[in-house]
Amino acid sequence: ISIPYLNLQNKAHEVVMLSEAFDFAGNEYKEDRSRFPADLRLVMALAQFLPASDYIAAQRVRTWAVSVSKKVFEEVDILVTPTVPQLPKEVEEDWLPEGVMDVNEALSSQKFHPLANFWGIPAMTVPIGTLEDVPMGLQIMAKHWGEELLFKVGGLLEDATDPLPLPTRFYVPYANA
């Protein structure tokens, strides 16, 4: 199937998420930026300059996008996409204390998963294996109120795949926060 104007929907989703994140935590950010990790400081710095007109335009796109989702689910019962459409970059040791924020990398890794949030539909990610020792997953989306089918399909996929091995190296960025 084809999802019309996927990039437009993703951009509108970004505007909504940035605006709502700043609305939620903006006062705290203004009072003490140091309480936020470097990547979130960047997000909040961007969010504070979004005009209300961008948020309103993004909500108009969202209204249209929900109608798109209804048309998509007239054609299919379940929509399946990669959870992330690319392999991640190798983590550099010097990134660990503060993290790294590559906005282009972050946004390109979010090609499909904003749809469920933006459309307001149920979704889940199911691990399906590894590629180059990196865990891979499928995102499964169902129409509004389609959770029962979503869980059935997710269970079938989970049963059909071997459990993923525990990673040998990982870092929890906010463990000391």
Secondary structure as the mmCIF struct_conf table of DSSP 4:
data_model
#
loop_
_struct_conf.conf_type_id
_struct_conf.id
_struct_conf.beg_label_comp_id
_struct_conf.beg_label_asym_id
_struct_conf.beg_label_seq_id
_struct_conf.end_label_comp_id
_struct_conf.end_label_asym_id
_struct_conf.end_label_seq_id
TURN_TY1_P TURN_TY1_P1 PRO A 4 TYR A 5
HELX_RH_AL_P HELX_RH_AL_P1 LEU A 6 GLU A 31
HELX_RH_3T_P HELX_RH_3T_P1 ARG A 33 ARG A 35
BEND BEND1 PHE A 36 PHE A 36
HELX_RH_AL_P HELX_RH_AL_P2 ALA A 38 ALA A 47
TURN_TY1_P TURN_TY1_P2 GLN A 48 PHE A 49
HELX_RH_AL_P HELX_RH_AL_P3 ALA A 52 GLU A 75
BEND BEND2 ASP A 77 ASP A 77
STRN STRN1 ILE A 78 PRO A 82
BEND BEND3 THR A 83 GLN A 86
HELX_LH_PP_P HELX_LH_PP_P1 LEU A 87 GLU A 92
HELX_RH_3T_P HELX_RH_3T_P2 GLU A 93 TRP A 95
TURN_TY1_P TURN_TY1_P3 LEU A 96 GLU A 98
HELX_RH_AL_P HELX_RH_AL_P4 VAL A 103 SER A 108
TURN_TY1_P TURN_TY1_P4 SER A 109 GLN A 110
BEND BEND4 LYS A 111 PHE A 112
TURN_TY1_P TURN_TY1_P5 HIS A 113 HIS A 113
HELX_RH_AL_P HELX_RH_AL_P5 PRO A 114 TRP A 119
TURN_TY1_P TURN_TY1_P6 GLY A 120 GLY A 120
STRN STRN2 ALA A 123 LEU A 131
TURN_TY1_P TURN_TY1_P7 GLU A 132 ASP A 133
STRN STRN3 VAL A 134 ALA A 142
TURN_TY1_P TURN_TY1_P8 HIS A 144 TRP A 145
HELX_RH_AL_P HELX_RH_AL_P6 GLU A 147 ALA A 160
BEND BEND5 THR A 161 THR A 161
HELX_LH_PP_P HELX_LH_PP_P2 ASP A 162 PRO A 167
BEND BEND6 THR A 168 ARG A 169
TURN_TY1_P TURN_TY1_P9 PRO A 173 ASN A 176
#
